[in-house]
Amino acid sequence: MRIKHLVRYGAVLAVAVGLAVWMVPAWGQAGSSSKTVKATSYNGVLIKDLAAARKATAKYATNLNRAKQDGYGIITQMIPNMGYHFLNPNVSGFDVTKPPILVYEHTGKNTWQLGALEWVFPSIPTTPPLPNATYGFFPAACHYKDGTFIPDPDQSTCPPTNPDTGSPFNFWHPDLITMHVWIWYPNPAGLYSGTNPLVAPFNNG
């Protein structure tokens, strides 16, 4: 029941954060009705996009096995205040209903909760893929089959196996711009924040 409550609460908070982010600039301009109308329009777009994203990923909300069956594989272990990352290499480009990365929280023995959806880009998009989107950064790295990774700007120097875990090499990527969207777990730091203080209890999971 707790997980279901958090999922419902996360939906409400995500929409509320999206609204707040866009309405604050409008409030800051006294008498600017055109900017208020613009903010309201953006709010509507964001709410529609978030609803579509939730509908498309609801099947993964508490079902990591389903995500794996659909092609998502681990690419990081638990990153503090963020989560475990699972990538579907068959997903590319931006489609709000098809995130290439799912960020999960390991909430208990054999239980997982989807927290955020994530997209990555080679550079900051000229046009934000979602209204008022903000971005993070992930350095070039060698990734291994067990979800471990080693930062490395040069693919040619990636060890064939992780020296610490012995896991075989999986793939390398260059520096990336990241965009998290926390629609499955409440995040007081913001809808697009890279980290979430409320998932700190799962950092050792």
HELIX and SHEET records of a PDB file:
HELIX    1   1 ARG A    2  TRP A   27  1                                  26    
HELIX    2   2 SER A   33  THR A   57  1                                  25    
HELIX    3   3 ALA A   58  TYR A   60  5                                   3    
HELIX    4   4 LEU A   64  GLN A   69  1                                   6    
HELIX    5   5 GLN A  155  THR A  157  5                                   3    
HELIX    6   6 PRO A  197  PHE A  202  5                                   6    
SHEET    1   A 6 GLY A  73  ILE A  79  0                                        
SHEET    2   A 6 GLY A  83  LEU A  87 -1                                        
SHEET    3   A 6 ILE A 101  GLY A 108 -1                                        
SHEET    4   A 6 THR A 111  PHE A 121 -1                                        
SHEET    5   A 6 LEU A 176  VAL A 181 -1                                        
SHEET    6   A 6 GLY A 136  PHE A 138 -1                                        
SHEET    1   B 3 PHE A 149  PRO A 151  0                                        
SHEET    2   B 3 ALA A 141  TYR A 144 -1                                        
SHEET    3   B 3 PHE A 169  HIS A 173 -1                                        
END                                                                             
